[in-house]
Amino acid sequence: MLAATAVSRNRGAAFALRAALESAVADHLAARNAPRAIRSGTKRAAFLWLRGCAEPETARRAKAVWCRLCLGCHYHQYEIGPTEDQVRAWRAEVVSVVTLLSV
């Protein structure tokens, strides 16, 4: 039972990290006058648009960690779920990317 609780907690943390990253990307795009359709549309479109509004390496890192977080958020019957170490690594990367986007 403890393993299920830890996996659920880690998945919840992945959801929170993904929301924080998406919010930072939306703020960055709004500050750069990106079209509203991009800001309020799919997140995939926002991350594609970010490539033209941020440093290429920052945009690449943002998209990469977002993709990993998306995988960590989804429940798959045949997978164990994100580990605590993965969530810690994702958190460090999200903090780094959010800091770069807020500059």
C-alpha distances in whole Angstrom, upper triangle without the diagonal:
4,5,5,6,9,10,11,13,14,16,17,19,20,21,23,25,26,27,29,31,32,33,35,36,38,39,41,42,44,45,47,48,46,47,45,44,42,40,39,39,36,34,35,39,38,37,40,42,41,43,46,45,44,44,43,41,39,39,38,35,34,34,32,29,29,28,26,24,25,23,20,20,20,17,18,16,18,16,13,14,16,15,16,20,21,20,22,25,25,25,28,30,29,31,34,35,35,37,39,39,40,43
4,5,5,6,9,10,10,12,14,15,16,18,20,21,22,24,26,27,29,30,32,33,35,36,38,39,41,42,44,45,47,45,46,44,43,41,39,38,38,35,33,34,38,37,36,39,41,39,41,44,43,42,42,41,39,37,37,36,33,32,32,30,27,27,27,24,22,24,22,19,19,20,17,19,18,18,17,13,14,14,13,13,17,18,17,19,22,22,22,25,27,27,28,31,32,32,34,37,37,38,41
4,5,5,6,9,10,11,12,14,15,16,18,20,21,22,24,26,27,28,30,32,33,34,36,37,39,40,42,43,45,43,44,42,41,39,37,37,36,33,31,32,36,35,33,36,39,37,39,42,41,39,40,39,36,34,34,33,30,29,29,27,24,25,24,21,20,21,19,16,16,17,15,15,15,15,13,9,10,11,10,11,14,15,15,17,20,20,21,23,25,25,27,29,30,31,33,35,35,36,39
4,6,5,6,9,10,10,12,14,15,16,18,20,21,23,24,26,27,29,30,31,33,35,36,37,39,41,42,43,41,42,40,39,37,35,34,34,31,29,30,34,33,32,35,37,36,37,41,40,39,39,38,36,34,34,32,30,29,28,27,24,24,23,20,19,19,17,14,14,15,12,13,12,14,12,9,9,11,11,13,16,16,16,18,21,20,21,24,25,25,27,29,30,30,33,35,35,36,39
4,5,5,6,9,10,10,12,14,15,17,18,20,21,23,24,26,27,29,30,31,33,35,36,37,39,41,42,40,41,39,38,36,34,33,33,31,29,30,34,33,32,35,37,35,37,40,39,38,38,38,36,33,33,32,30,28,28,27,24,23,23,21,19,19,18,15,15,16,14,16,16,17,15,12,11,12,12,12,16,16,15,17,20,19,19,23,24,24,25,28,29,28,31,33,33,34,37
4,5,5,6,9,10,10,12,14,15,16,18,20,21,22,24,26,27,29,30,32,33,35,36,37,39,41,39,40,38,37,35,33,33,33,30,28,29,32,31,30,33,35,33,35,38,37,35,36,35,33,31,31,30,27,26,26,24,21,21,21,18,16,18,17,13,14,15,14,16,16,17,14,11,9,9,8,8,12,13,11,13,16,16,16,19,21,21,22,25,26,26,28,30,31,32,35
4,5,5,6,9,10,10,12,14,15,16,18,20,21,22,24,26,27,28,30,31,33,34,36,37,39,37,38,36,35,33,31,30,30,27,25,26,29,29,27,30,33,31,33,36,35,34,34,33,31,29,29,27,25,24,24,22,19,19,19,16,14,15,13,10,10,12,10,12,13,14,11,8,6,6,7,8,12,11,10,13,16,15,16,19,20,20,22,24,25,25,28,30,30,31,34
4,5,5,6,9,10,11,12,14,15,17,18,20,21,23,24,26,27,29,30,31,33,35,36,37,35,36,34,33,31,29,28,28,26,24,25,28,28,27,30,32,31,33,36,35,33,34,34,32,29,29,28,25,24,24,22,19,19,19,16,14,15,14,11,10,11,10,12,13,15,13,10,8,9,10,11,14,14,12,15,17,16,16,20,21,20,22,25,25,25,27,29,29,30,33
4,5,5,6,9,10,11,12,14,15,17,18,20,21,23,24,26,27,29,30,31,33,35,36,34,35,34,33,31,29,28,28,26,24,25,29,27,26,30,32,30,32,35,34,32,33,33,30,28,28,27,24,23,23,22,19,18,19,17,14,15,15,11,11,13,13,16,17,18,15,13,10,9,10,9,13,12,10,12,15,14,14,17,19,18,19,22,23,22,25,27,27,28,31
4,5,5,6,9,10,10,12,14,15,16,18,20,21,22,24,26,27,29,30,32,33,35,33,34,32,32,30,28,27,27,24,22,23,27,25,24,27,29,27,29,32,31,29,30,29,27,25,25,24,21,20,20,19,15,15,16,13,11,13,12,8,9,11,12,14,16,17,13,11,8,6,6,6,9,9,6,9,12,11,11,15,16,15,17,20,20,20,23,25,25,26,29
4,5,5,6,9,10,11,12,14,15,16,18,20,21,22,24,26,27,28,30,32,33,31,32,30,29,27,25,24,24,21,19,20,24,23,22,25,27,26,27,31,30,28,29,29,27,24,24,23,21,19,19,18,15,14,14,12,9,10,10,6,5,8,9,12,14,15,12,11,7,6,9,9,12,10,8,12,14,12,12,16,16,15,18,20,20,20,23,25,24,26,29
4,5,5,6,9,10,11,13,14,15,17,19,20,21,23,25,26,27,29,31,32,30,31,29,28,26,24,23,23,21,19,21,24,23,22,25,27,26,28,31,30,28,29,29,27,25,24,24,21,19,20,19,16,15,16,14,11,12,12,9,7,10,11,15,17,19,16,14,11,10,12,11,14,13,10,13,15,13,12,16,17,15,17,20,20,19,22,24,24,25,28
4,5,5,6,9,10,11,12,14,15,17,18,20,21,23,24,26,27,29,30,29,30,28,28,26,24,23,24,21,19,21,24,22,21,24,26,24,26,29,28,26,27,27,25,22,22,22,19,17,18,17,14,13,15,13,9,12,13,9,9,12,14,17,19,20,17,15,12,10,11,9,12,11,7,9,12,10,9,13,14,12,13,17,17,16,19,21,21,22,25
4,5,5,6,9,10,10,12,14,15,16,18,20,21,22,24,26,27,28,27,28,26,26,23,21,21,21,19,16,17,21,19,18,21,23,21,23,26,25,24,25,24,22,20,19,19,16,14,15,14,10,10,11,9,6,8,9,6,6,10,12,15,17,18,15,14,10,8,10,10,12,9,7,10,11,8,8,12,12,10,13,16,15,15,18,20,20,21,24
4,6,5,6,9,10,10,12,14,15,16,18,20,21,22,24,26,27,25,26,24,23,21,19,19,19,16,14,16,19,18,17,21,22,21,23,26,25,24,25,25,23,21,20,20,18,15,15,15,12,10,12,11,7,8,10,8,6,9,12,15,18,20,17,16,13,11,14,14,16,13,10,13,14,11,11,15,15,12,15,17,16,16,19,21,20,21,24
4,5,5,6,9,10,11,12,14,15,17,18,20,21,23,25,26,24,25,24,24,22,19,19,20,18,15,18,20,18,18,21,22,21,23,26,24,23,24,25,23,20,20,20,18,15,16,16,13,12,14,13,10,11,13,11,9,13,15,19,22,23,20,19,15,13,15,14,16,14,11,13,14,11,10,13,14,11,12,16,15,14,17,19,18,18,22
4,5,5,6,9,10,11,12,14,15,17,18,20,21,23,24,23,25,23,23,21,18,19,19,17,14,16,19,17,16,19,20,18,20,23,22,20,21,21,20,17,17,17,14,12,13,13,10,9,12,11,8,10,12,10,10,14,16,19,22,23,20,19,15,13,14,13,14,12,9,10,11,8,7,10,10,7,9,12,11,11,14,16,15,16,19
4,5,5,6,8,10,11,12,14,15,16,18,20,21,22,20,22,20,20,18,16,16,16,14,11,13,15,13,13,16,17,16,18,21,20,19,20,20,19,16,15,15,13,10,11,12,9,6,9,9,6,7,11,10,9,12,15,18,21,22,20,19,15,13,16,15,16,13,11,13,13,9,9,12,11,8,11,13,12,11,15,16,15,16,20
4,5,5,6,9,10,10,12,14,15,16,18,20,21,19,20,19,19,17,14,14,15,13,11,14,16,13,13,17,18,16,19,21,20,19,21,22,21,17,16,18,16,12,13,15,12,10,12,13,10,10,14,13,11,14,17,20,23,25,22,22,18,16,19,18,19,17,14,16,16,13,12,15,14,10,12,15,13,12,15,17,15,16,19
4,6,5,6,9,10,11,12,14,15,17,19,20,19,21,19,20,18,15,15,17,16,13,15,17,14,14,18,18,16,19,21,18,17,19,20,19,16,15,17,15,11,13,15,12,10,14,14,11,13,16,15,14,17,20,23,26,28,25,24,20,18,19,18,19,17,14,15,15,12,10,12,12,8,9,12,11,8,12,14,12,12,16
4,5,5,6,9,10,11,12,14,15,17,18,17,19,18,19,16,13,15,15,14,10,13,14,11,10,14,15,12,15,17,15,14,16,17,16,12,12,13,11,8,10,11,9,7,11,12,10,11,15,14,14,17,20,23,26,27,24,24,20,18,19,19,19,16,14,15,14,11,10,12,10,6,8,10,8,7,10,11,10,11,15
4,5,5,6,9,10,10,12,14,15,16,15,16,15,15,12,10,11,12,11,7,10,12,9,9,13,13,11,14,16,15,14,17,17,17,14,12,14,13,9,10,13,11,8,11,13,11,11,15,15,14,16,20,23,26,27,25,25,21,19,22,21,22,19,16,18,17,14,13,15,13,10,12,14,11,9,13,14,11,13,16
4,5,5,6,9,10,10,12,14,15,14,16,14,15,13,10,11,13,13,10,13,14,11,12,15,14,13,16,18,15,15,18,19,19,15,14,17,15,12,13,16,14,12,15,17,14,15,18,18,16,19,23,26,29,30,28,28,24,22,24,23,23,21,18,19,19,16,15,16,15,11,12,14,12,9,12,14,11,11,15
4,5,5,6,9,10,11,12,14,14,16,15,17,14,11,13,15,15,12,14,15,11,11,15,14,11,14,16,13,12,15,16,16,12,12,15,13,10,12,15,13,12,15,17,15,16,19,19,18,21,25,27,31,32,29,29,25,23,24,23,23,21,18,19,18,15,14,15,13,10,10,11,9,6,9,10,7,8,11
4,5,5,6,9,10,11,12,11,13,13,14,11,9,11,13,12,9,11,11,7,8,11,10,7,11,12,10,10,13,14,14,11,9,12,12,8,10,13,12,11,14,16,14,15,19,19,18,21,25,27,31,31,29,29,25,23,25,25,24,22,20,20,19,16,15,16,14,11,12,13,9,8,11,11,7,9,12
4,5,5,6,9,10,10,9,11,10,11,9,6,8,10,11,9,12,11,7,9,12,10,9,13,14,11,12,16,17,18,14,13,16,16,12,13,16,16,13,16,19,17,17,20,21,20,22,26,28,32,33,31,31,27,25,28,27,27,24,22,23,22,19,18,20,17,14,15,16,13,11,14,14,10,11,14
4,5,5,6,9,10,10,12,12,14,12,9,11,14,15,13,15,15,11,12,15,13,11,15,15,12,12,15,18,18,15,14,17,17,14,15,19,17,16,19,21,19,20,23,24,22,25,28,31,35,36,33,33,30,27,29,28,28,26,23,24,23,20,19,20,18,15,15,16,13,10,12,12,9,8,12
4,5,5,6,9,9,12,13,15,12,10,13,15,16,13,15,14,10,11,13,11,8,12,11,8,8,12,14,15,12,11,15,15,12,14,17,17,15,19,21,19,20,24,24,23,26,30,32,36,36,34,34,30,28,30,29,28,26,24,24,23,20,19,19,17,14,15,14,11,9,11,10,6,7,9
4,5,5,6,5,8,9,11,8,7,10,12,13,12,13,11,8,10,11,8,7,10,10,7,9,13,14,16,13,12,15,16,13,14,18,18,16,19,21,20,20,24,25,24,26,30,32,36,37,34,35,31,29,31,31,30,28,26,26,25,22,21,22,19,17,18,17,14,13,15,13,10,11,13
4,5,5,6,8,8,11,10,7,10,13,15,14,16,14,11,13,14,11,11,14,13,10,12,16,18,20,17,15,19,19,16,18,21,21,19,22,24,23,23,26,27,26,28,32,34,38,39,37,37,33,31,33,33,33,30,28,28,27,24,23,24,22,19,19,20,17,14,16,15,12,12,14
4,6,8,11,12,15,13,11,14,17,18,17,19,17,13,15,16,13,12,15,13,10,11,15,17,19,16,15,19,20,17,19,22,22,20,23,26,24,25,28,29,28,30,34,37,40,41,39,39,35,33,35,34,33,31,29,29,28,25,24,24,22,19,19,19,16,14,15,14,10,10,11
4,6,9,11,14,12,11,14,16,18,16,18,15,12,14,14,11,10,12,10,7,9,13,15,18,15,14,18,19,17,18,21,22,20,23,26,25,25,29,30,29,31,35,37,41,41,39,39,36,34,36,35,34,32,30,30,29,26,25,25,23,20,21,20,17,15,16,14,11,12,12
4,6,8,11,10,9,13,15,17,16,18,15,12,15,15,11,12,14,12,10,13,16,18,21,18,17,20,22,19,20,24,24,22,24,27,26,26,30,31,30,32,35,37,41,42,40,41,37,35,37,37,37,34,32,33,31,28,28,28,25,23,23,23,20,18,19,18,14,15,16
4,6,8,7,7,10,12,14,13,14,11,9,12,12,8,9,12,10,8,12,15,17,19,17,15,18,20,17,17,21,22,19,22,25,24,23,27,28,27,29,32,35,38,39,37,38,35,33,35,35,35,32,30,31,30,26,26,27,24,22,23,22,19,18,20,18,14,16,17
4,5,5,7,9,10,13,13,14,11,10,13,13,10,12,14,13,12,15,19,20,22,20,18,21,22,19,19,23,24,21,23,26,25,24,28,29,28,29,33,35,38,39,38,39,36,34,37,37,37,34,32,33,32,29,29,30,27,24,26,26,22,21,23,21,18,19,21
4,5,5,6,8,11,12,14,11,10,14,14,12,13,17,15,14,17,21,22,24,22,19,22,23,20,20,23,24,21,23,26,24,23,27,28,26,27,31,33,37,38,37,38,34,33,36,36,36,33,31,33,32,28,28,29,27,24,25,26,22,21,23,22,19,19,22
4,6,5,5,9,11,12,9,9,13,13,11,13,16,16,15,18,22,22,24,22,19,21,23,20,19,22,23,20,21,25,23,22,25,27,25,26,29,31,35,36,35,36,33,32,35,36,36,33,31,33,32,28,28,30,27,24,26,27,23,22,25,24,20,21,24
4,6,5,7,8,9,6,6,9,9,7,10,13,12,12,15,18,18,20,18,15,18,19,16,15,19,20,17,18,21,21,19,22,24,23,24,27,29,33,34,33,34,31,29,32,33,33,30,28,30,28,25,25,27,24,21,23,23,20,19,22,20,17,19,21
4,6,8,8,10,8,6,10,11,9,10,14,14,12,15,18,19,21,18,15,18,19,15,15,19,19,16,18,21,19,18,22,23,22,23,27,29,32,34,32,33,30,28,31,31,31,28,26,28,27,23,23,25,22,19,21,21,18,16,19,19,15,16,19
4,7,8,11,9,8,12,13,12,13,17,17,16,18,22,22,24,21,18,21,21,18,17,20,20,17,19,22,20,18,22,23,21,22,25,28,31,33,31,32,29,28,31,31,32,29,27,29,28,24,24,26,24,21,23,24,20,19,22,22,18,19,22
4,6,8,7,7,11,12,11,13,16,17,17,19,22,22,23,21,18,20,21,17,16,19,19,16,17,20,19,17,20,22,20,20,24,26,29,31,30,31,28,27,30,31,32,28,27,29,28,24,25,27,24,21,24,25,21,20,23,23,19,21,24
4,5,5,7,9,10,11,13,15,17,17,18,21,20,21,19,16,17,18,15,13,16,17,13,14,17,16,13,16,19,17,17,21,22,26,27,26,28,24,24,27,28,29,25,24,26,25,21,23,25,22,19,22,23,20,19,23,22,19,21,24
4,5,5,6,9,10,10,13,15,15,16,18,18,18,16,13,14,15,12,10,13,13,9,11,14,13,11,14,16,15,16,19,21,25,26,24,26,22,21,24,25,25,22,21,23,22,18,19,21,18,16,19,19,16,16,19,19,16,18,21
4,5,5,6,9,10,11,14,15,15,17,16,17,16,12,13,14,11,9,11,13,9,9,13,13,11,14,16,16,16,20,21,25,25,24,26,23,22,25,26,26,22,21,24,22,18,20,22,19,17,20,20,17,17,21,19,17,20,22
4,5,5,6,9,10,12,13,14,17,16,18,16,12,14,16,13,11,14,15,13,13,17,17,15,18,20,19,20,23,25,28,29,28,29,26,25,28,29,29,26,25,27,25,21,23,24,21,19,22,22,18,18,21,20,17,20,22
4,5,5,6,9,10,10,12,15,14,16,14,10,13,14,11,10,13,14,11,13,16,16,15,18,20,19,20,24,26,29,30,28,29,26,25,28,28,28,24,23,25,23,20,20,22,19,16,19,19,15,15,18,17,13,16,18
4,5,5,7,10,10,10,12,11,13,11,7,9,10,8,6,10,11,9,10,14,14,13,16,18,18,19,23,24,28,29,26,28,24,23,25,26,25,22,21,22,20,17,18,19,16,14,17,16,13,13,16,15,12,15,18
4,5,6,8,10,11,13,11,13,12,8,10,12,10,8,12,14,12,12,16,17,16,18,21,21,22,25,26,30,30,28,30,27,25,28,29,28,25,24,26,23,20,22,22,19,17,20,19,15,16,19,17,15,18,20
4,5,6,7,9,12,11,14,13,9,11,14,12,11,14,16,14,15,19,19,18,21,23,23,24,28,29,33,34,32,33,30,28,31,31,30,27,26,27,25,22,23,23,20,18,20,20,16,16,19,16,14,16,18
4,5,5,6,9,9,11,9,6,9,11,9,9,13,14,13,14,17,17,18,20,22,22,24,28,29,33,33,31,32,28,26,29,29,28,25,24,24,22,19,20,20,17,15,17,16,12,13,15,13,10,13,14
4,6,6,7,6,9,8,5,8,10,10,9,12,14,14,15,18,19,19,21,23,24,25,29,30,34,34,32,33,30,27,30,30,28,25,25,26,23,20,22,21,18,17,19,17,13,15,16,13,12,15,16
4,6,8,8,11,11,8,11,14,13,13,16,18,17,19,22,22,22,25,27,27,29,32,34,37,37,35,36,33,31,33,33,32,29,28,29,26,24,25,24,21,20,21,19,16,17,18,15,13,16,16
4,7,9,12,10,8,12,14,12,13,16,18,17,19,22,22,22,25,27,27,29,32,34,38,38,36,36,33,31,33,32,31,28,27,27,25,23,23,22,19,18,19,17,14,14,15,12,10,12,12
4,6,8,7,6,10,11,10,12,14,16,16,18,20,20,21,24,25,26,28,31,33,37,37,34,35,31,29,30,30,28,26,25,25,22,20,20,19,16,15,16,14,11,12,12,9,7,10,10
4,6,5,6,9,10,11,12,14,16,16,18,20,21,22,25,26,27,29,32,34,37,37,34,35,32,29,30,30,28,25,25,24,22,20,20,19,16,16,16,13,11,13,13,9,9,12,11
4,5,5,6,9,10,11,12,14,15,17,18,20,21,23,24,26,28,31,32,36,35,32,33,30,28,29,29,27,24,24,24,21,19,21,19,16,16,17,15,12,14,15,12,12,15,15
4,5,5,6,9,10,10,12,14,15,17,18,20,21,23,24,26,30,30,34,33,30,31,28,25,26,26,24,21,22,21,18,17,18,16,13,14,15,12,10,13,13,10,11,15,14
4,5,5,6,9,10,11,12,14,15,16,18,20,21,22,25,28,29,33,32,30,30,27,24,25,24,23,20,20,19,16,15,15,14,11,11,12,9,6,9,10,7,8,11,11
4,5,5,6,9,10,10,12,14,15,16,19,20,21,23,26,28,31,31,28,29,26,23,25,25,24,21,20,21,18,15,17,16,12,12,14,12,8,11,12,10,9,13,14
4,5,5,6,9,10,11,12,14,15,17,18,20,22,25,26,30,29,26,27,24,22,23,24,22,19,19,20,16,14,16,16,12,12,15,13,10,13,15,12,12,16,17
4,6,5,6,8,10,11,12,14,16,16,18,20,24,25,28,28,25,25,22,19,20,20,19,16,16,16,13,11,13,12,8,9,11,9,7,10,12,10,11,14,15
4,6,5,6,9,10,10,12,14,15,16,19,22,24,27,27,24,25,21,19,20,20,19,16,15,16,13,11,12,12,8,8,10,9,6,8,11,10,9,13,15
4,6,5,6,9,10,10,12,14,15,17,20,22,25,25,22,23,20,18,20,21,20,16,16,18,15,12,14,15,11,10,14,13,10,12,15,13,13,16,18
4,5,5,6,9,10,11,13,14,16,19,20,24,23,20,21,18,16,18,19,17,14,14,15,13,10,13,13,10,10,14,13,11,13,16,15,15,18,20
4,5,5,6,9,10,10,12,15,18,19,22,22,19,19,16,13,15,16,14,11,11,12,10,7,9,10,7,7,11,11,9,11,14,14,14,17,19
4,5,5,6,9,10,10,13,16,18,21,22,19,19,16,14,16,17,17,13,12,14,13,9,11,13,10,9,12,13,10,12,15,15,14,17,19
4,5,5,6,9,10,11,14,15,19,19,16,18,15,13,16,18,17,13,13,16,14,11,14,15,12,12,16,16,14,15,19,18,17,20,23
4,5,5,6,9,10,13,14,18,17,14,15,12,10,12,14,13,9,10,13,11,8,11,13,11,11,15,15,14,16,19,19,19,21,24
4,5,5,6,9,12,14,17,18,15,15,11,9,12,13,13,10,9,12,11,7,10,12,11,10,13,15,13,14,18,18,18,20,23
4,5,5,7,10,12,16,16,14,15,12,11,14,16,16,13,12,15,14,11,13,16,14,13,17,18,16,17,20,21,20,22,25
4,5,6,8,9,13,13,11,12,9,9,12,15,15,12,12,15,14,12,15,17,16,15,19,20,18,20,23,23,23,25,28
4,6,8,9,13,13,10,10,6,6,9,11,12,9,9,12,12,10,12,15,14,14,17,19,18,19,22,23,23,25,28
4,7,9,13,14,12,12,8,8,12,13,15,12,11,14,15,12,14,17,16,15,18,20,19,19,23,24,23,25,28
4,6,10,12,10,11,8,10,13,16,17,15,14,18,18,15,17,20,19,18,22,23,22,23,26,27,26,28,31
4,6,9,8,9,7,10,13,16,18,16,15,19,20,18,20,23,22,21,24,26,25,26,29,30,29,31,34
4,5,5,8,8,11,14,17,19,17,17,21,21,19,22,25,24,23,27,28,27,28,31,32,31,34,37
4,6,8,9,13,16,19,21,19,19,23,24,22,25,27,27,27,30,32,31,32,35,36,35,37,40
4,7,9,13,15,19,20,18,19,23,23,22,25,27,26,27,30,31,31,32,35,36,35,38,40
4,6,9,11,15,16,14,16,19,19,18,21,23,23,23,26,28,27,29,32,32,32,35,37
4,7,8,12,14,12,14,17,17,17,19,22,22,22,25,27,27,28,31,32,32,34,37
4,7,10,12,10,10,14,15,14,16,19,19,19,22,24,23,24,27,28,28,30,33
4,7,8,6,7,10,11,10,12,15,15,16,18,20,20,21,24,25,26,27,30
4,5,5,6,9,10,11,12,14,15,16,18,20,21,22,24,26,27,28,31
4,5,5,6,9,10,10,12,14,15,16,18,20,21,22,24,25,27,29
4,5,5,6,9,10,11,12,14,15,17,18,20,21,23,24,26,28
4,5,5,6,8,10,11,12,14,15,16,18,20,21,22,24,26
4,5,5,6,9,10,10,12,14,15,16,18,20,21,22,24
4,5,5,6,9,10,11,12,14,15,17,19,20,21,23
4,5,5,6,9,10,11,12,14,16,17,18,20,22
4,5,5,6,9,10,10,12,14,15,16,18,20
4,5,5,6,9,10,10,12,14,15,16,19
4,6,5,6,9,10,11,12,14,16,17
4,5,5,6,8,10,11,12,14,16
4,5,5,6,8,10,10,12,14
4,6,5,6,9,10,11,13
4,6,5,6,9,10,11
4,5,5,6,9,10
4,5,5,6,9
4,5,5,7
4,6,6
4,6
4
